[in-house]
Amino acid sequence: MEQAQTILEGLDEQQRRAATTLNGPVRIIAGAGAGKTRTVTRRIAYACATGAWKPERVLAVTFSVKAAAEMRARLAQLGVGGAARQGTGQGVTAATFHSAALNQLNGVWTDVCDAPFPHLIEDQRDVVAQAITRVTARNDIDPLTVRDMLAEINWAKISLIPVAEYERICKAANHRPPSGLEPERFAKLYDAYEQEKTSRGEIDFDDILLLVCHIMDDFPDAAAQIRSSIGWLTVDEYQDVSPLQHRLLTLWLGGGGPDGKAAMNRNVCVVGDPAQTIYSFAGASSWDLLRFADEFGPLSADINLGIDYRSTPEVVGLANRVLAAAPNRDDYLKLRSARDPGRRVSRTVYDTDVEEAQGVAARIRKLMAAGAKPSDCAILTRINAQQAVFGTALRAAGLKFRVRRDAGWQSTALADSAASKRALLEAMGLDATGIRQEDDPGVTISTIHAAKGLEFKHVFLVGCSEGLLPYGAPAPGESLEEERRLMYVGITRAEDSLHLSYARTKDGYGAQQRRPSRFL
Ligand SMILES: Nc1ncnc2c1ncn2[C@@H]1O[C@H](COP(=O)(O)OP(=O)(O)OP(=O)(O)O)[C@@H](O)[C@H]1O
């Protein structure tokens, strides 16, 4: 019991309330830097240490391999779960939705099917190209068309829209397929994709979740086996849950039947921040987080964590102002900084992209002269294509750096075990051999998407102009609001200092001058 009390040390009152409410549905809405990860990992560790939960029946799901590794590292520090135990059934399981589902599928496959366990498609683009050839009888397929078709197929699948329903839903929801295709034509392509996949004996990423849903619906024994392995479910980043993920977790809990009966296992804790929904393009929506009480209520606890322990009041003030201009601002928490006042947020306008990159490199050198390490600094961009010029400038300034790019939202959720091990070692501050990293890994250049969940002492948020942030020219509405949330996520990565900048033109000659971002 004494050990359990130690686990709660260093939590504030609201965090502690969240960590000690162990039964029934719990919702935690946590602003950026409010200790969301700290709170859920302590909650799990506390519940296991007091004996309230059985570790082997605890499942915590996250959206990326990186987040799952971070959670496992923190749980290991707290004495539960950890790398060695993951998947062995002896400790807490912290995994992505997809790897948890893949494990379950593996566990019940031979009981529900005689066919061999299907292969996971290596390159979905290849299957899409083949499907396009089947439908159009053409071989010269433009990679951009493949990319757009693939995105639409993925969107349809995670939105739970089967081929047979696609046309009807397009009509009802006024949805247009990409590349000016007619819904009927796209449905043919979608069908050809599914057939091509089946003929290869392969499944795609979303099929993992769809298959587990199907098994839970139609195979009561297998469903019971899967359900009994989940006594206590925690879902991180619940604001990014897709309809498919939502369906799966409802089935895990024993609900979602055709009679619409309420979930049977009510030991579910969801954690998220509506202001950090940045995967709407991939079917995510904070709808489920906001209506959690309607679905699972009465709640045992409904907690808001609004104290930002990460960022200075200057950074937090700007983050709040960005959200205050949103039409749906009432959905967002207003943050309060727990820190002493710090540096003013700097704003700089450069003439060209190259000058912006050189200016940022010079400022990083200055910070280093004052004692900062390169890895304390991050340059955040809206898109991958902005990054090269910053790499060149850092190299010219003799600064080491590493690059984080958007690797496609799906590939971040199910990497191979090597990538997953790397992420775990990184989260524990170790290198690939398990030796503590002595060398500074360098300045981070990252897209905002890839920096989600990370924090840096000094953040350079670059390209703060119309066209880049917000990207393109979104009309007021959901697309514009997603860009606003990206700005918020970027700003809130900063601990001590935040530097905003943009360049008037790409190369100094452009006829059109860029205008500052409307969000600032
Ligand atoms: N009660 C607390 N006292 C002191 N520091 C805290 C407390 N809670 C959280 N922190 C610190 O605040 C920072 C953010 O915490 P954590 O990484 O758990 O955040 P998060 O809420 O998951 O972040 P985000 O949602 O922005 O990614 C960390 O450096 C953490 O150590």
The ligand as an SDF file (V2000), in Angstrom:
LIG
                    3D

 31 33  0  0  0  0  0  0  0  0999 V2000
    1.7100   17.4770  -11.4740 N   0  0  0  0  0  0  0  0  0  0  0  0
    2.8060   17.7950  -12.1690 C   0  0  0  0  0  0  0  0  0  0  0  0
    3.8330   18.4310  -11.5670 N   0  0  0  0  0  0  0  0  0  0  0  0
    4.9380   18.7490  -12.2710 C   0  0  0  0  0  0  0  0  0  0  0  0
    5.1340   18.5040  -13.5790 N   0  0  0  0  0  0  0  0  0  0  0  0
    4.1540   17.8780  -14.2340 C   0  0  0  0  0  0  0  0  0  0  0  0
    2.9440   17.4830  -13.5800 C   0  0  0  0  0  0  0  0  0  0  0  0
    2.1630   16.8840  -14.5010 N   0  0  0  0  0  0  0  0  0  0  0  0
    2.8380   16.9050  -15.6530 C   0  0  0  0  0  0  0  0  0  0  0  0
    4.0370   17.4920  -15.5160 N   0  0  0  0  0  0  0  0  0  0  0  0
    5.0590   17.7010  -16.5620 C   0  0  0  0  0  0  0  0  0  0  0  0
    4.4260   18.3790  -17.6660 O   0  0  0  0  0  0  0  0  0  0  0  0
    4.9150   17.8800  -18.9100 C   0  0  0  0  0  0  0  0  0  0  0  0
    3.7780   17.3300  -19.7380 C   0  0  0  0  0  0  0  0  0  0  0  0
    3.3410   16.1030  -19.1730 O   0  0  0  0  0  0  0  0  0  0  0  0
    3.0050   14.8410  -20.0940 P   0  0  0  0  0  0  0  0  0  0  0  0
    4.1530   14.4880  -20.9720 O   0  0  0  0  0  0  0  0  0  0  0  0
    2.4380   13.7760  -19.2200 O   0  0  0  0  0  0  0  0  0  0  0  0
    1.9830   15.6040  -20.9580 O   0  0  0  0  0  0  0  0  0  0  0  0
    0.8270   15.3460  -21.9100 P   0  0  0  0  0  0  0  0  0  0  0  0
   -0.3560   15.9230  -21.2580 O   0  0  0  0  0  0  0  0  0  0  0  0
    0.8220   13.9060  -22.2880 O   0  0  0  0  0  0  0  0  0  0  0  0
    1.2040   16.2770  -23.1360 O   0  0  0  0  0  0  0  0  0  0  0  0
    0.5420   16.5760  -24.5850 P   0  0  0  0  0  0  0  0  0  0  0  0
   -0.8990   16.2040  -24.5160 O   0  0  0  0  0  0  0  0  0  0  0  0
    0.7590   18.0250  -24.8090 O   0  0  0  0  0  0  0  0  0  0  0  0
    1.3450   15.7840  -25.5170 O   0  0  0  0  0  0  0  0  0  0  0  0
    5.9500   16.8300  -18.5910 C   0  0  0  0  0  0  0  0  0  0  0  0
    7.2200   17.4110  -18.6420 O   0  0  0  0  0  0  0  0  0  0  0  0
    5.5690   16.3830  -17.1800 C   0  0  0  0  0  0  0  0  0  0  0  0
    6.6510   15.8900  -16.4480 O   0  0  0  0  0  0  0  0  0  0  0  0
  1  2  1  0
  2  3  1  0
  2  7  2  0
  3  4  2  0
  4  5  1  0
  5  6  2  0
  6  7  1  0
  6 10  1  0
  7  8  1  0
  8  9  2  0
  9 10  1  0
 10 11  1  0
 11 12  1  0
 11 30  1  0
 12 13  1  0
 13 14  1  0
 13 28  1  0
 14 15  1  0
 15 16  1  0
 16 17  2  0
 16 18  1  0
 16 19  1  0
 19 20  1  0
 20 21  2  0
 20 22  1  0
 20 23  1  0
 23 24  1  0
 24 25  2  0
 24 26  1  0
 24 27  1  0
 28 29  1  0
 28 30  1  0
 30 31  1  0
M  END
$$$$
